[in-house]
Amino acid sequence: MKIALLGAGHIGRTIARQLAATGDYEVDVLDRSPEALEHAAAAGVRTREADVADGAALAAALRGHDAVVNALPHHLTVTAATAARAAGCHYFDLTEDVAATRAIRRLADGAHTAFMPQCGLAPGFIGIVAHHLARPFETLLDVKMRVGALPAFPTNSLKYNLTWSVDGLINEYCQPCEAIRDGRRIDVLPLEGLEHFSLDGTEYEAFNTSGGLGTLAETLEGRARTLDYKSVRYPGHLALIRVLLEELQLKHDQDTLKTILRRAVPTTMQDVVLVFVTVSGVRRGEFVEEVFARKVFADRDAGQPQSAIQITTAAGLCAAVDLFREGRLPRAGFVRQEQIALPEFLANRFGRAYQALRQVESIG
């Protein structure tokens, strides 16, 4: 299967390397940054310089490939998906942007190829887990999805380090969030709904952020009483983010905010990804709750170190592509994450990353 992978950043390079290593995929990495492509080439994959922001040029570069894997920033998502359709390629991405996903659904309408966005951690794996836990309930009451990509050793006042895209982080903090209340799909505000919980002896806070639900709110509307997604952080993070975004009004000057974060908040490869899902309802006449909770830690192997967010995000996308190649997913139109069965995902050679690493608790 010939793959055009767009974006030679940390996540893109990880995905390219993992797919190419199987021998089942021929991977070409496309980016407009020679420096990024140089890093990708060092990882042992083929590279090609291309203007990924120019839709017509990109469509021409994609022709001859079977599928496109988009690891570009969210503002280029629709451009990449449109080019994939024009080139007749199947399409996969990592976007958490709600508006971009809706645009991709429109592109997928009547298409002869498959369009499967949101294939990462959240959205992505978290939706697969929640849907799996919800299925056996005759009466589905509350579905709570919580995910955190956190520094293993927080040292600053924000108790946070940059572990993934700054653009994506700001987008999820500023855009409206989907939820279900009283069985109906609604929009809720980001940075609201603060709650506190502890897991494995560590205290956390969680609050509304955009995009993590994927299409699950639509899938479970009318069935679940409540459904929401929140990002997990260490206590105190939200208060300081509100100062930046609301009191200093930097949500209206996001370029300045990005500059501040990149200059003042260091990146780290020593991170931990927390996945925590609870589902409650009536099953076989009893009121019960199911919980799925895992912590995935960075791999500090000196030969090929990987952060936890690289491991989990790449596993989500690579497993989706692999299951598609094996014929386990629809071949045309819009494909939702929850169409992947959790047992099939975890049995996949890429999805096994969630099995092999530390498991706090898994029920279901």
Beta strands, then each sheet from edge to edge (+ up, - down):
strand 1: 2-6
strand 2: 26-31
strand 3: 46-49
strand 4: 67-70
strand 5: 90-93
strand 6: 114-116
strand 7: 139-151
strand 8: 177-181
strand 9: 184-188
strand 10: 195-199
strand 11: 202-208
strand 12: 224-233
strand 13: 271-283
strand 14: 286-297
strand 15: 333-334
strand 16: 359-362
sheet 1: 3+ 2+ 1+ 4+ 5+ 6+ 15+
sheet 2: 9+ 8- 12+ 7+ 13- 14+ 16-
sheet 3: 9+ 8- 12+ 11- 10+
end
